[in-house]
Amino acid sequence: MPDISNVTLPETLLGRTDMRISRTGFGAWAIGGGDWSFSWGPQDDEQSIAAIRHAVESGINWIDTAAIYGLGHSEKIVARALADLPRGDRPYIFTKCGLIGDEQQRRDAPRRVGAPASIRREVEHSLRRLQVERIDVYQMHWPAEDGTPVEEYWQALLDLKQAGKVRAVGLSNHSADDLERAERLGHVDTLQPPFSALNRAAAARELPWCRDHQTGVIVYSPMQSGLLTGAMTEDRIDALPEDDWRRRSPDFSGTALQKNLAIAGLFRSIAARHQTTTPAIAVAWTLAWPGVTAAIVGARSPEQVDGWIGASQLTLEDADLEEIAATLERTGAGAGPVRPDDWQRDLDTQGGREAQRGTRVEKPRTLREP
C-alpha cells in the first residue's frame, strides 16, 4: 500500500459553493450501528470514532451522515469524534433529512416525508445531535412519498439556507427531472447519487445535468457496499450478521453476484499494476467521470480508511478505463454507460446531427476549477 502520510490530499470546489472539499469524504452510514432497517450489523462505536479521527488526520475534510443512520446514532458518533478538535480543524459536516424511522419499530422501513414542518423539526434534531450551530450541506435524502411535491420540500430547504441553519442545500437520490424542477426555485448546490462501476445509471442524465448547472456531485457507494473491495466472497456474505441489509440485496446473490465479483477481480488486477489497493481503484473509477466532484467512502476502522484514501491521488490510464468498459460489456455487470467519456461522446454526436439540421445544441459548461 502506498505511503501517503506526508502527502496533502487534493481538494476542489463543491459546485458554486465556497467550500473546497477533499475528493474523498468519510461516509458514516455503517457506523449507525445495528438494529435498524438498513443497518450493516452491530458496530464498535470506539472503532468508528477512531476511523473518523484517522480520516480527518489523513486529510479528509468532510463527513457525510444522515438522521436515519441508526435513527440518529451516526450523527451522535460524528459529534463525539469531533468534539475535541479545535473549531478551525473540524471537517465540513453533511447530513440529510426526509427519512423518518420509528423508535418503537426500528426494523421497519423508514417513511419518506417531505412536509416542510417535518423538515424544520428534523434540522433542529440534527443540529442538536451534531452539536453544531450550522450544517454545511443539508440534503433531502429521497423523493417524498407523503404527497409533498419537490417544489414544496425544496423551498423548505432553501428557507433553512436563508435562515442560516444550513450553508448549502441539495438533493440525494433524485432524478434530473427533479433537479430541473427544484432549480427553478433556487440553485441546487449538490446532488448525492449512488454511483459505482456496478451502478452507473446517474451517468446517463444526472451527471451531465449537474455539470451543466455547476451543481456539485458527491457520489455514494463507489465500492457498491463492499462488492468492489476485492475482499467480498460468497463465504463472507454467508457470514454477514442477520441484520445486515446486504443479505437481502439481489446484488449479493445468484448470477448478479458472480458478475459483480468478476469486476472486483478485474479491479484487483488493475490495483496490482498500479501498486495500490482494490478499493482505491473502485473509487478512482468514479472520480474519473466528468461532473463528479467527490466520492463518499465508508469505513468502520482506521485500517479501512487506509484502504481507500489514496484514490483521490490516483489517475486511471486510458487502457485501464477501456479494459473496465470492455469487461462490463462482456459480463453484463451493472447497467449504464461504461466509460467516463460515453455521455460526452453522445452529446458530441447529437451536436453533429443537430448542426446538420441548423439547430444549436448547448453542451455542458466545465465546472469551475480550483
C-alpha positions, 0 to 999 in steps of 0.5 A, spaced: 500 500 500 502 506 498 505 511 503 501 517 503 502 520 510 506 526 508 502 527 502 496 533 502 490 530 499 487 534 493 481 538 494 476 542 489 470 546 489 463 543 491 459 546 485 458 554 486 459 553 493 465 556 497 467 550 500 473 546 497 472 539 499 477 533 499 475 528 493 474 523 498 469 524 504 468 519 510 461 516 509 458 514 516 452 510 514 455 503 517 457 506 523 449 507 525 450 501 528 445 495 528 438 494 529 435 498 524 432 497 517 438 498 513 443 497 518 450 493 516 450 489 523 452 491 530 458 496 530 464 498 535 462 505 536 470 506 539 472 503 532 468 508 528 470 514 532 477 512 531 476 511 523 473 518 523 479 521 527 484 517 522 480 520 516 480 527 518 488 526 520 489 523 513 486 529 510 479 528 509 475 534 510 468 532 510 463 527 513 457 525 510 451 522 515 444 522 515 438 522 521 436 515 519 443 512 520 441 508 526 435 513 527 440 518 529 446 514 532 451 516 526 450 523 527 451 522 535 458 518 533 460 524 528 459 529 534 463 525 539 469 524 534 469 531 533 468 534 539 475 535 541 478 538 535 479 545 535 473 549 531 478 551 525 480 543 524 473 540 524 471 537 517 465 540 513 459 536 516 453 533 511 447 530 513 440 529 510 433 529 512 426 526 509 427 519 512 423 518 518 424 511 522 420 509 528 423 508 535 418 503 537 419 499 530 426 500 528 426 494 523 421 497 519 422 501 513 423 508 514 417 513 511 419 518 506 416 525 508 417 531 505 412 536 509 416 542 510 414 542 518 417 535 518 423 538 515 424 544 520 423 539 526 428 534 523 434 540 522 433 542 529 434 534 531 440 534 527 443 540 529 442 538 536 445 531 535 451 534 531 452 539 536 453 544 531 450 551 530 450 550 522 450 544 517 454 545 511 450 541 506 443 539 508 440 534 503 433 531 502 435 524 502 429 521 497 423 523 493 417 524 498 412 519 498 407 523 503 404 527 497 409 533 498 411 535 491 419 537 490 417 544 489 414 544 496 420 540 500 425 544 496 423 551 498 423 548 505 430 547 504 432 553 501 428 557 507 433 553 512 439 556 507 436 563 508 435 562 515 442 560 516 441 553 519 444 550 513 450 553 508 448 549 502 442 545 500 441 539 495 438 533 493 440 525 494 437 520 490 433 524 485 432 524 478 434 530 473 427 531 472 427 533 479 433 537 479 430 541 473 424 542 477 427 544 484 432 549 480 427 553 478 426 555 485 433 556 487 440 553 485 441 546 487 448 546 490 449 538 490 446 532 488 448 525 492 447 519 487 449 512 488 454 511 483 459 505 482 462 501 476 456 496 478 451 502 478 452 507 473 445 509 471 446 517 474 451 517 468 446 517 463 442 524 465 444 526 472 451 527 471 451 531 465 445 535 468 449 537 474 455 539 470 451 543 466 448 547 472 455 547 476 451 543 481 456 539 485 456 531 485 458 527 491 457 520 489 455 514 494 457 507 494 463 507 489 465 500 492 457 498 491 457 496 499 463 492 499 462 488 492 468 492 489 473 491 495 476 485 492 475 482 499 467 480 498 466 472 497 460 468 497 463 465 504 463 472 507 456 474 505 454 467 508 457 470 514 454 477 514 450 478 521 442 477 520 441 484 520 445 486 515 441 489 509 446 486 504 443 479 505 437 481 502 440 485 496 439 481 489 446 484 488 449 479 493 446 473 490 445 468 484 448 470 477 448 478 479 453 476 484 458 472 480 458 478 475 459 483 480 465 479 483 468 478 476 469 486 476 472 486 483 477 481 480 478 485 474 479 491 479 484 487 483 488 486 477 488 493 475 490 495 483 496 490 482 499 494 476 498 500 479 501 498 486 495 500 490 489 497 493 482 494 490 478 499 493 482 505 491 481 503 484 473 502 485 473 509 487 478 512 482 473 509 477 468 514 479 472 520 480 474 519 473 467 521 470 466 528 468 461 532 473 463 528 479 466 532 484 467 527 490 466 520 492 463 518 499 467 512 502 465 508 508 469 505 513 468 502 520 476 502 522 482 506 521 485 500 517 479 501 512 480 508 511 487 506 509 484 502 504 481 507 500 484 514 501 489 514 496 484 514 490 483 521 490 491 521 488 490 516 483 489 517 475 486 511 471 490 510 464 486 510 458 487 502 457 485 501 464 478 505 463 477 501 456 479 494 459 473 496 465 468 498 459 470 492 455 469 487 461 462 490 463 460 489 456 462 482 456 459 480 463 453 484 463 455 487 470 451 493 472 447 497 467 449 504 464 454 507 460 461 504 461 466 509 460 467 516 463 467 519 456 460 515 453 455 521 455 460 526 452 461 522 446 453 522 445 452 529 446 458 530 441 454 526 436 447 529 437 451 536 436 453 533 429 446 531 427 443 537 430 448 542 426 446 538 420 439 540 421 441 548 423 439 547 430 444 549 436 445 544 441 448 547 448 453 542 451 455 542 458 459 548 461 466 545 465 465 546 472 469 551 475 476 549 477 480 550 483 
